[in-house]
Amino acid sequence: MIYGYVRVSSREQHEDRQILAMGELRIPPSNVFADKQSGKDFERPAYKSLVERLKNGDLLYIKSIDRLGRNYADIQNQWRVLTKEKGVDIAVIDMPLLDTRLHKDLMGTFIADLVLQILSFVSQNERDNIRQRQAEGIAAAKARGVRFGRPTKPIPANFAELVRQYSAKQLSKTEILKRCRISQTTFYRRLSQCRISQGKNS
């Protein structure tokens, strides 16, 4: 049997290019398994279902090695499980050298293993670089004064007076939440800030 595995990192991304490649290889749609999930590990529902179905002598196509995963050690381990333990052949469409049907002699196996190690390393290294660039970008933005997260919800100018009435039991919390259109969590946070401010000014 011939199978295909497709993966994109999020639901916002599209797998059309990978699906098209599987169609060109005439892989039945029912034999194409797709995940919309990060490649950081192999705890993916479609991939796990695929592995359960694969049997000795089956052929698995993937578009590129990073579609299989992004963790250097895990990719190599999964490759070993599929090819050695389950007896499955794997063909990486974008890298013809990574086709276990070819050159099954010692030299062919050595070359395929070497290419796999290099590509797996490059895949994880790129992922690590992306995370580092994101962290550096966020740090630089914070240094410029950029604030992340939802904007602070404004409160009425007379909030201090509402707090005074609340403290004097002249106004209920429910009424304040309704007037200010804020959540209970925001109310208590602003209440605490208001009392600290009043303490400093007294």
Buried (B, 14 or more C-beta within 10 A) or exposed (E): EBBBBBBBBEEEEEBEEBBEBBEEEEBEEEBBBBBBBBBBEBEBEBBEEBBEEBEEEBBBBBBBBBBBBBBBEBBBEBBEBBBEEBEBBBBBBEBEBBBBEBBEEEEBEEBBBEBBBEBBEEBBEEBEEEEEEEEEEEEEEEEEEEEEEEEEEEBEEEBEEBBBBBEEEEBEEEEBBEBBEBEEEBBEEBBEEBEEEEEEEE
